[in-house]
Structure formats: structure tokens, C-alpha cells
Amino acid sequence: MQQWASLKFGYHPMSKEELIDSSMKSVKKSAGGYLGTTLSTTAGILSVTTLVPIYIFCFLYYRDHMRQFLFRFVAPDKRTTVLHTMDNIQTVVQAYIQGLLTVIVIVSVLNAIGLLVLGVKFAVFFAVFASVLAIIPYIGIMVGSAIPALVTLVETGSPGKAAAVVGVFVFVQFLEGNFITPMITGSKVSINPMAAIIALILGGELWGTPGMILSIPLIAVLKVVFDASKATEPWGFLLGDVTDGEDSQTDKPDDKPGFFAKAWRMIKRM
């Protein structure tokens, strides 16, 4: 082609030496920019890594001082209600974090079993990867299943096996959403799907991926705050699950159903 272009159009083909020299000059010009970007990114990561423990220490050390600061905005006769609300917020956040870690472990095991049965390479890695991404509701499972499915398709060339990989993640996600998470976290973080999707969109627009991860516990805290006041209680009802009202009317205060009772109740609602 080079000889034909040279004869037809007078094109002078570039030799290998000239191509290497041109490439090296281009690399030398851009090397400084790449090095500067790498150093600035590394410095940013190190600074954040250093500051985060300081922030955590300050929040823990001054937590009582912050609580007293909030009390100064509230009349003395209403401080008991505020204290009860703050305790509920702490309970919600703790329940969410503990339940989330437990769900990640269980989902990782189930994903790994399914992928190992299918003979997928790096099954354990993909299982843990997908379960960690599941902390981003409704979106994490799509990303977590698409990557191992594509790797399986490229590795084996079998669309059926790639579809089976997706099927494993979909089935485990069905178990997680309908049985595992409700059994572990209970109704402490009960946000309806519409509110959760809106919170995910707003969190993603405001803070990107970290905002999507934090949006669910933040909106759960917001629901607790709304439920604490008669004036904002309708908004808390709007954010809550549709079954919350039914449970509050049918369940007695001292009635704590067991594991199988909860499972049967959820099966009837499906």
C-alpha cells in the first residue's frame, strides 16, 4: 500500500526508525503532564487519607458538645423528644451499616457458589465485587453482573453461559431484596422504592458515586426526623414503605414475629 501510494501520489512512506523517533518525541512532550497529574493525584489521596482519621476523631471527641449545641436551639420541655429522635437516628445508621456488612457477606457467598458451579474464572473475586457494588441499589447489580458476564463471553464464546452468569446474579439479587435484607435489617430502614430512586438520582447529581452510596441512609435519617414531628409526619409517611401503615395497625406493640413468621408475611405480600 505504501509503495502504491508512493507511485500514485508521490507519498513518502515513513520508515520504522522515523515512526519510533516521532513516537518518542510525543511521549517526551506528554510525560511531564502525566507525571504532574500522577503526583497531584497521589498527594490528594494522601492528604484525604491523613485528614479523614482526624475528622473522625474530632466528631467522636466532640459528640457530646455537638449534642449540647443542638439542645440550645430547642426549648427545655421538648429536649426529651429531640434526644429520642437523635437516638433513633443513631439506631437507624447503626442498623444500616451492620445489616449492610452482613448482607454483603451473605450475597458474596451465594454469588461465589453460583459462579463456581458454572466454572467461571475468578469466581470469588467477581462474587465479592458484585456484592460490594450492591450497596448502590438498583444500579450496582447491573454493573456487578455485566462485567463477569462479558468476561465469561470473551473467555468461552458462549452466550448461554454468559446469560447463566447474569441469571445467577439476578436470582441472588431477588433473594437479597425480598428475603435477606428484610430479615436482617427489619423495618428500621424502610424506604419505598420511589423515594430510594429519587434519593439515588439526587445523590448522584450532587456528589457522584459517594452520594449514591450515602443517599439511602441519609434519606432514612430524614424519615426519622420527619416522623418525630406532627407537622412533618406526612412527609415521613410518604418516604416510608407502603407496608409500614399496615404493620402499625395489625401488629401489637409487644408482638415480635420470628424468622418464619416474617418470611411467610413477605411471601403473602409478593
N, C-alpha and C positions, 0 to 999 in steps of 0.2 A: 504493500500500500504506500509506504514511504517512497519507494522507487518510482511508482506510477505517479504519485503527486509531484515528485521532483521533475519528471519528464513532462508532465502535462501542464503544471502551473509554475514550475521553477521553484518549488518549495524545497528548502534546505532542511533535511531531516536532522533532528537533534541526536547526537551520539549519547552513549551511556555516561561518558565522563561529564559531558555538558549537563545532562539531567541530574547527575549526582551533585555537581557543583551548584546548580540552581536550587536544588532542594536544601542543601546545607546552608546556603545563604538565607533562604527563607526561614529555616529553623533558628539560625542565629539571631535574626531580627525579632522573632516572636518569643525566643527563650526568655528574654528579660521580662516580658509581660507575664508569661506563665509563672516564672519564679516569684514575681511580685504578688501575683494572685494567690499562689500557694502559701507564701509567708503570711500574708494578711489573713487568709482563712485560718491558718494554723494558730496565729496569735488570737483571733477572735474566739476560736474554740477553747483555747487555754484560759482566756480571760473569763469566759462564761463558766467553765469548769471550776475556776477558782472562786467566782462570786456566788454561785448557786449555794454551796455549803454555808457561806456567810449569811445569805438571805434566810436560809432555813434556820440557822442558829438564832438569828435575830427574831424571827417570828415565834420560835418556841420560847425564847427567853422573855420576850415582852408580851406573851399571850394574855397574861392576867392584866397587864397595863392596858392593852387594847380593849379588853372586855370592860374595864372600868371607864375607858374613854367612850365606849358606846353607851354605857349606862347613863352618862351625863346628858345625853340627848333625850332620855326617857324619864317621865315622871316616876317618883318613887313607888306609887301604887301599881304601876304597870311593869316594874322591873322583873317581877316573877314570870310574867308572860314572855318577856324578852329572853330571860335566862332559859326558859323551857324551849323557846324557838331555837336558840343557839345550840342547846343540847341535841335537839332533833337534827339540826344541820350537821353536827359532828357525827351523829349516828348514821345519817344518810351517806356521808362521804366515806366513813369507815366501812360501812356495809358494801358500798360500791367497789372500793378498792379491794377488800378481802374477797368479795364474790368474783370480781374480775380476774384476780390471780388464780382462784380455784377453777373458774371456767376455762381459762387458758390452758391449765394443766390437763384437765379432762378432755378438752377438744383436741389438744396435741396428741394425746394417747389414741383417741378414736381415729383421727386422721392418719396417724402412723400405722395403725392396724390395717386400715383400708388400703393405703398405698403399698404397704409391704405385701399384702395379699395379691395386689396387681403386679408386683415386681417392678415398681417404679424406682429408678435410681435416685439416690439422695432422699429417700422417703422420709426419714426422720427430720432432716433439715426443712423440707417443704412442709411437713406437718406442723412443726413449731412456727415456721414463717407465716403460714396461713392463720394459725390460731392467734398469733400476736396481732396480725392485721385485722382480726375480727373485732378488736376494740373499736374500730371505726365501723359503726353499724351500717348495714345495707350496702356498703361500698367495699369494705375490706375483704369480704368473702369473694367478691368478683375478681379483685386483683390477686388475692391469695390462691384462687383456683386457676386463673388464666395462665399464670407463669408456669406452674408444673405441667399443665395440660399442653402448652406449647413445647416445653422441653421434651415431654413424652412423645409428642407428634414428630418432632425433629429426630428424636433418638430411634424411634421404632417405625415411623412412617405409617402408623396405624391410626386412622381417625376414630375407630371404635374404642381403642384403648385410651385415647385422649378424652373421648366422651365419658368413658368409665371413670377416669380421674375426676372430671367435673362432677359426675354423679356422686362420687364419694363425698366431696366437699359439700354438695347440696344437701345430701342426706344428713351429714353431721351437723350442718347449719340448721336443718329442720329440728333435729333433736335438741340442739343448743337453744334455739329460740323458743321452743314450745315446752321443753321439759327441764333441761339442765339449769339454765339461768333462772327461771321462775322458782325452781326448787331451792336454789342456793341463796339468791338474794331476796326471795319472797316478794312482798309488795312494798318494800321500803323505797325502792327506786322505780315507781310505776308511772312511766310517762307514755302517753299514747303515741302510736307511730307517726301521726301527723305532726305533733309537736316535736318529736325527735328529728324528723326530716327537716323541718324548718330550722331547728336549732343547728343541725349539721350544716345547712346551707349558709346560715348567718356566721357560724363559727369558721367555716372555710373561707368566707369572704373577708372576715376581719383578721384572722390570724393564721390562715392556711391549714396545713395538716394538724399542727398542735391544737388549733381551735376546734377542728372536728373531733379530736380525741377528748377535749375538755368540755365540749358542748353538752353532752349528756349529763355528767354530774353537776354542771353549772345550772342547767335548767331544772334538775331535781332539787337543788338548793333553792332556786327561785320558787318552785312549787311549795316548799316548806314555808318560806316567808309569806307567800300569798295565803296559805291555809291558816296562818297564825292570826290573821285579822279578818273581822267580819266584812269590812269594806272590800277587801281584795279576795275573799274566799271564792267567789265565782270564777276568777281567773285561775286559781289553783285547781278548781274542778275542771276547767277547760283543758289544762295541761295534763291532768291525770288520766289514767286508763279508764275505759268505759265500764269496766267491771268493778271499779272502786266503790261506786254508789251501791251496787248490788250487794257487795260483800259487807258494807257497813250496815245494811238493813237486815241481812239474813243471818250474819254471824253474831253471836253473843260476845260480850267483852272478854269472858273467860274461856271462850271456845277456841282452842288451838288445834286445828286439824293436823293429823300426821301426814307422813310422806304419801301413803297410798290414797288418803282422802284428797290431798292436793292434786295428785295425778288424775284421779277419777273426775274431779271438778274441772280440770283443764280439758280432759277428753270430751266432756259433755259440752264445753263451750266451743269446741272446734267445729 
